[in-house]
Amino acid sequence: MAAAYCIRQPAALLAVLLLLSFGCLAASQIEDQAEQFFRSGHTNNWAVLVTVENFLRVLTGRIPPSTPRSKRLLSDDRSNILIYMTGHGGNGFLKFQDSEEITNIELADAFEQMWQKRRYNELLFIIDTCQGASMYERFYSPNIMALASSQVGEDSLSHQPDPAIGVHLMHRYTFYVLEFLEEINPASQTNMNDLFQVCPKSLCVSTPGHRIDLFQRDPKNVLITDFFGSVRKVEITTETISLQLDSEIMESSFKEDLMDEELMEPLKYAEQLPVAQIIHQKPKLKDWHPPGGFILGLWALIIMVFFKTYGIKHMKFIF
């Protein structure tokens, strides 16, 4: 499953979040869910839409002219972009849908195209996967800061399971980063150095890493709100802009808008994952069950005692 969120801020910084969680959906659900999200006007993309090609096309802007604005990355050279990726991966690759994968070289080249096309000002890349640090080793474009949940050769482990459905819902690194970000407000002065410390090895088990050599600013001077939940900035101009429209055109446009509103179905938000409840759950105590080897050994002991006491002639009374 994948979701992409874009906040457009004209004449100011643009904060963009591409949140990718690669899984699989039942075939019977994909069509209905994709249709619901397309019709709702959200920028969310379900798993059927998330491929390596589509992901790279969105980043680099190589998309058909008919693509709606909600499916575009509307960024420029004043945009701050956040890309957060999580899923199954390995040394130098991240899997999409268990059927294809993106390599660290492809990702590095896509970021270079974005820089050459002036599609970002600063880029924050976060990845939560096994051997995550291998994904930013090949980056060579300016103004990129990268974080990973694990070093090369390390696994990125899951957090506690959800007792209701019996599976793990997120990785340890994502859990603690989310817990940290929930305390951030628009006026926060928390900086990137604080983000680097949110999941030490004692909590994550793996060793989180980061790369800042391509980034021009000192991380201690980079606020978290430069990429997460910032207040919209504006540019003030002293120039006078005259907006004049013909009265007939305005009236016609107003009528068309009324007709569109009448024909449009009411929109509603999709149900979201109850993250606030999940992160505060306490692990459920497991019921104790004797191990299988213990049961087998107990039976062997019983049979040996029986043979020693009664001999083989009494075996017919057991079986």
N, C-alpha and C positions, 0 to 999 in steps of 0.2 A: 504494500500500500504506500502511496506517496501523496504528499501535500505540498503545495507551493503557495506561499503567502507573500504578497507584494504590497508595499505601502508607497503610494506615489506622493511625492512632495515637490510640487513645481517650484522652480527658482530656489531650491534649498537642497539640503542633504536628502538622499533617498535611502531608506533602510529596506533591504530586501532579505527575506528569509526563504531559503529553499530547504524544506525539511523532508528528507527522504528516508522512509522506513520500508525496506524491500521485503515483501512477503508474498503470499499467494492467496487468492480468493477463489471460492467455488465458482465454476463456470456459470452456474445458474444465477449467481448474484452480480457478476461483473457488469452485464449489460444494463440492468436496472439501476445499479448504483452509479455507473458512469453517466447515465441519462439524467438522473436526479441532480448530480453536481453540475452538469453542463447547463441545465435549465435554471438552476438556482442562481447562476451568475458568480459563484464562488471561484476562486482560483485553485481549488483543490483538484488534484489529479489522482484517480485511483490506479491501482497496480497495473491494469491493462494498458494504461497510457504511459507508464514509466519504462522507457527503454533507454539504452545507452545513447542511441541516435537522437531521440527526442530531448534528452537531458542536455546533450552537447549543443543541439540546435537552439534551445532556449538560452543557454549561456552566451553563445556567440552571435545570436540574432539571425541565424540562417534558417528562417522559417517562411512559409508561404505567405503572400500578401493577404490572403483570406483569413489568417489566424486572428481570432478576436483579441482585444486588448488584455482580457483577463488571462490569456495564455502566453503573454509576452513578458519579457523582462525589460521594463521601461526604465532603463538606467542610462546615465551619461557620465561625463568626467567629474561630476560633483557627487556621485553616488557612493555611499558606503554599503557594501554587500556582505551579507552573512550567508554562508553555505554550511549546513549541518547535515552530515551523512551518517547513517548507521545501518548495519546489516551484517551479513556474513562476508568475511574477506580473508585475505592472506597476504603474503609478501608481495606487495606491488599491485594488488588488484582488489576490487570490491564487486561482489556479485549482484546482479539484477535478476530477480525472479528465478533464481537457480537455473537460468538458461543461458545467460550471457554475463559478461563482466566488463568493467571499465578499468583500465590500467593507470598507473601513476603517470605514465608518459602522455597518454591521451588527455588526462586531466590538466597536466602542466601546459600542454600545447593549447588547450581551450582557454586557460587563463591568460596566456600570452596573446591570443587573438582578441580577448576582451580588452586587454591593455592597449593593443595597437589600434583598436576601434574606439578607444576612449569610452568604454562601457562601465568603468568603475574608477573611483578615486582611491579607496582603500577596501581591501577584501579580507574578511575573517573566515578562515576555513577550519571547521571542527569535524573530526571523524571519530566515531565510536565503533571500532571493529577490531578483530584480532590482527595483530601486527600493524596497527593503524599508522605508526610513524613512517612506515614505508611509503605511504601514499603522498607524503609531502616532500620526500627526498629529492624528487626531480623538478620541483618548482624553481623557476628562474625569472619570473616576472616581478617588477617592483611593487612595493606597497602591499605585500601579502603577509599576514600573520596566520600561523597554522598551529592547531592543537590536536593531539591524538590521545586516545585512551590507553594505548599500550605501545611498547617498543617492538622492534623487529624480533621475532622469535617468541613473543609472549601472546597468550590468549587474553581476550577481553571478556570477563566473566559477567554472568547475569546476576540480577539482584533477587530478592526473595520472591517466591511465587505468589500469585493472587489466589487466596483460598477458595474463591467462588468458582473459578474455572480451572484451577490446577496447573497453570503454566506461568512462566516468567513473562512479564510484560515489558521489561526494559533492562538495559545493562546497568551495571553499578555506576559507571562513569556518568551516564545520562541521568540517573537517579540523583546523584549528588550535585551535578551541574544545575538541574532543574530546581532542587531544593535551595541552592544558592541564589538563583535568579528570582525566585519568588519573593525574596527579601529586598529586591532592588526596586526603587521608585524613580520617577522621572527626574527628580532633583538629586539623585544619589551621586556621590563623589567617588564611588568604588571604581578602582581601575583594573586593568588587565592583569597586573601582577597578583591581585586577589583571586582572579579567575584561575590562574595557574596553580593555585594552592588548594582548590576545593576538594580534590580527591587524591590524597596521598596514598602511597602504596599500602598503608595499613588499612585503608578502607576499600580501595579498588582491587587489591591483590596484585593487579598488573601495575606497571610503572608508566603513568601518563607522561607525555612529552610535549614540547612546543618548539617552534622555530620562528625566530624574529629577525634573522639577519637580512631579510629582504624588505623589512618594514622600516620606514624612514624615521618614525617617531619612537621615542622611548616608551615602552609599555606602561610605565608608571604614570605617564602623562596622557594615556589613552583611557578615557572613561568607558565603562561598560555600556553606558547609554549612547555612545557613538554608534553602537550596533544593535543594542537591545532597548526597545521601549523608549526611544528618545522623544523629546518634545519637538513638535514641528518648528523649524526655523523659517524665517521670512527675510526677504530682501526689501529694504525700503528705498523707493526711488522718488526723486523730486519732479520727474517728468510727468506731464499731463497726458493721459491716454484717453482719447475720445472714442466712445462706443456708441455709434448711431446705427439704428436699424430701421428700415422702412416699416411703418405701422401695419401695412397689409401682411408683410412677411411675418411680423411678430404675431399677429392674430392667427395666421394660418399655422404657424409653428405651435402655438398654444393649443389649438384644436387637435392637431396631430398628437401632441403629448397626452391630451385627455383621452383620446381614443386608445393610445397605446396602454395607458394605465388601466383602462376598463378591460382590455383584452388580456392583460398580463395576469398570470396566476400569482396568488400571494406567495411571497418567498418565506422560507423558514431556514433556520440554521440546522445543520446536521448534528446529530448527537455526538458529543465529544467524549474522549476518554476521561473518566473522573480521576485525574492525576492527583488532585489535592487529597482525595481520600486514600489513594493507593500508597502515597509516600509516607503516610502516617500509620499505616497498618503494622501491627506487630506480628512477627513470624508465629505461625500456629505450631504449637507443640505436637510433635509426631507421636503417634501411638507406638508403644514398644511391641515388637514381634520378634520371637526367637529366630535366629538365622537358620537358613536351610541346612547348613552343615551340622548345626547343633541337633536338629531333629534326626538327621541321618545317623549321627553318632550315638544318640540315645537308643534308637532301634537296634543298632549293632550290639550295644552293650546288653540289652534285654535278651537278644537271641543267644549271645555267648553264655550268659548266666543260665538260660534254659537248657542249652546243650550240656553244660557242665553238671547240671543238677539232675536232669531226667534222661538225657541221651536222645539219639535220633529217632527211637521207636515211638516217642510221644509226639512227633511233629504233626501227625494227622489230626491231633486235637486243636492245633493252631490254625491250619489251613483247611 
